[in-house]
Amino acid sequence: MQLKNLNCNFLGKTFSFYEQIDSTQDEVWRLIENNDIKNGQLVAANIQTKGKGTHGRVWHTDESNNIAFSFYVEINNSVDSLEGLTYEIAETVVNIFKEKYKIELQIKKPNDIICNGKKLGGILTESKVTQETVKFLVIGIGINTNKLSFTNDIKDIATSIKKEFNMEIDSAEFISEFCNRFEKIIQKRSE
């Protein structure tokens, strides 16, 4: 996968794509631990075997061509200045679907993307905080774009773009569009 129409100063400039990985979020944390990461570095995957949701839940990315990516942003901001950031990320995702694909989605606070009452995507925001200052963020986004089969435990509460709208979403195009918009948001919050 190559990112398309990326127009950022730092977000997504360093990019790794895996056909299959345990978790894009875990990979970013491994890069941090190995001191081998750059500001704005992004990791995406076609399939995740142990995708992470909030509260230690599993995020299922077991079929190909769904959106699964995580990225690292150095920030040095007060904890208070980042209030509502996860919701703002969710709004960015919903706005991209509305403006580029004419798809109306909803947000269930603070981090779920919903379609027709079912979960379609989610956002996981993790951080390193030192003395009330957020040093960096690790943000993961998972969106069921092409997923058609859901396990019994989630089949009544989860859905996908393909299932609801029978539409294909280009993951590389979506991720680039997200980066282009989110870089402006994070810079504004850092002013």
C-alpha positions, 0 to 999 in steps of 0.5 A, a space after each residue: 500500500 502506498 498513501 495517495 495524495 498525502 499533503 502533510 509536513 510530518 504525519 504519515 511521511 514515515 509509513 509502514 504497511 503490513 499484510 498481516 500483523 498482531 496489532 498496528 497499535 502494538 507495533 507503534 509501541 514496539 517502535 517507541 520502546 526500541 527508540 526507532 520511531 519518528 514524529 508522525 510515523 504511521 503503521 497500517 495493516 491489511 489484517 490484524 490478528 490481535 487488533 486492540 479496542 478500548 478497555 482491552 477488548 479485541 478489534 476484529 480485522 480478520 478480513 482484508 481491505 478494512 482500514 486499520 492504522 496507528 500513528 505516533 505524534 509528539 506533542 508536549 501539551 498539557 493534559 487539559 489541552 487535549 480534552 475531547 481529542 478522541 471525539 474530534 478524531 471521530 468527527 474527522 472520520 465521520 466528515 470524510 465519509 460524508 464529504 467524500 463518499 456521501 455516507 452518513 455515520 454517527 458517533 457514540 461518545 467518546 470513540 465509536 463510529 456507528 451506522 444504523 445503530 451498529 458499530 462500524 469503527 473505533 478509535 483508541 487513543 493512548 499517551 505518555 504523560 509526565 508531570 501533567 504534560 502529554 509527551 506523545 500520543 499513539 492513536 489507532 483507528 479501525 474501520 470495517 469497510 469491507 468486512 462481511 462476516 462477523 462472529 456470533 458474539 458481534 454479528 448483531 452489534 457490528 457492521 461495515 460500509 460494504 454491508 450497509 452501502 455495498 461500496 468499496 473504500 480505498 484504504 490508502 486514499 482514506 488514510 491520506 485524507 485523514 492525515 491531511 486533516 488531522 495534522 491541521 487539528 493537532 497543530 492547532 491544539 499545539 499552538 
